């Protein structure tokens, strides 16, 4: 799951960079990854809350929640790093 998340995040960053290059709007490098990271973090927190909030879930269901959490966190981390790099420069 983490590999799929990282591949998705890197593909999203490449698409964002290409859109920014084609349109000439450098601010897209900041806004789009920030939105992607925010949404991914919200989904990850939702999976985490569902995992701890659902007392009747079986072990396999709890494992699915953890896998979803890892996937969305692995999407948000590269996007947050891209935003921080853009802020520093």
N, C-alpha and C positions, 0 to 999 in steps of 0.2 A: 504494500500500500504506500509506503513512503516513496518508493521509486516512481510510482504513478504520479504522486503529488509533486515531486521535484521536476519530473518531465513536464507536467502541466504548467508549473510555475515558470520554468525556463521558456517554454513555448509562448506563454503569455507575455513574458518580458521581451522576447524577440519580436512578437507582433506589435507590442507597444512601441518599441524602438523604431520599427519600420514605419508605422503610422506617423510617428513624430517626425521622422526624417522626410517622408513624402509630403506631409502637410506643412512642415516648417515650423510647427508650434512646439517649442521645447518644453512648455509647461505640461504637456501630456505625459512626459517621462515622470513627472511628479504625481499627477492626479490619478492616472489609471492604475498604477501599481498600488497606490494608497487605498483606492476603492477595492481593488481585488484583495488586498491584505485585510482590510476591515471586514469584508464579507466572509472571507475564509476564516478569520478569527471568530466571528460570530457563529458560524456553523460549527467550528471546533468546540466552542464553549457550549453550544446546544447539545452536541454529542456527549460532552463531559457531564453536563447537568442531567441528561437523560440516563446516563450510566449510573450515576449515584442516586438519582431520584426514583428509579424503577426498582423497587425491592423484590418484585415478583419475577423479574427477568431471569432466564436460565444463564448458565455460564457461557454458552455459545453466543447468546444475544449480547451479553456484556462484552465479550471479545469483539463482536462486530462494532459496538459503540467505540471501543478503544481504537480499533482499526480506522474508523471514520475520523476520530479525533486526530490520529497521527497523520492521516492523509491531508486534512485541511490545515493543520499546523505546518506541514511540510510545503504547502502551497503559499502560506502567508509569510513565512520566514524569508525566502529569497526576495519577495516583493518588498518587504520592510527594509531589507538590506539595500535594495536598489533605491528606495526613497531616501534612506540615510546618506548614501553616497551622493545623491543629487543635492541634498541639503548642504553637505560639506563643501561641495564644489560650488 
